[in-house]
């Protein structure tokens, strides 16, 4: 159960990173 919680946190972090990268790309393009 603890591993699952840690995995969920990692997934959320990765999602945030992807969102930030997309925002940076949009800013550079715009």
C-alpha positions as a printed Julia matrix, in Angstrom:
30×3 Matrix{Float64}:
 0.0    0.0     0.0
 2.87   2.38    0.82
 4.47   1.72   -2.58
 1.19   2.54   -4.3
 1.01   5.88   -2.48
 4.58   6.71   -3.46
 3.84   5.75   -7.07
 0.81   8.05   -7.11
 2.93  10.96   -5.82
 5.53  10.31   -8.52
 2.81  10.25  -11.17
 1.46  13.6    -9.95
 4.96  15.09  -10.07
 5.48  13.82  -13.61
 2.12  15.28  -14.67
 3.13  18.65  -13.22
 6.44  18.56  -15.08
 4.69  17.75  -18.36
 2.23  20.59  -17.81
 5.07  23.02  -17.06
 6.96  21.93  -20.18
 3.83  22.43  -22.29
 3.36  25.91  -20.79
 6.98  26.81  -21.61
 6.58  25.59  -25.19
 3.37  27.61  -25.58
 5.08  30.73  -24.2
 8.06  30.34  -26.54
 5.76  29.82  -29.51
 3.37  32.66  -28.66
